[in-house]
Amino acid sequence: MRNYNRKLLKRRVISPCVSYGEWEGRLKRRCSHVFNILNNN
């Protein structure tokens, strides 16, 4: 499941964050972390 989520994040960064919004705690943190990496690069 992790690899699948990673592929989704690479293609569409916002979509996975929104679709997995149910997991607001962990997912939001992970998404923001990914956003930071993408923004830095």
N, C-alpha and C positions, 0 to 999 in steps of 0.2 A: 504493500500500500504506500510506503514511503516513496519508492521510486516513481510510482504512478503519480503521486501528488507533485513530485519534483518536476516531472515532464509537463504537467498541467501548468505549474508555476512558470516554467520557461516559456510556454506558448502564450498563455493568458495569465498575467499576474493577478489582476483584479478578480476575475471570475471565480477562481478557487476560494479566495478569501470570502467572497459574498456567498457562494453556494454552501461553504462549510461554516457560515455564520452561526450555525447552531452551537458549534464548539467555541463560543465567543472567547472563553478563557485562553486555551492553548493556541487555537488557530490564529486569533488576532495577533498574539505575540509573535508567532512564527511568520505571519504575513508581514508585519511591520519590520521584522528582522530581514526578510527577503527584500522588502522595499528599500531598506537602508543599503543593502549590498548593491542592488541595481543602481541606486542613485549615486553611490560612491564610484561605481565603474562607469 
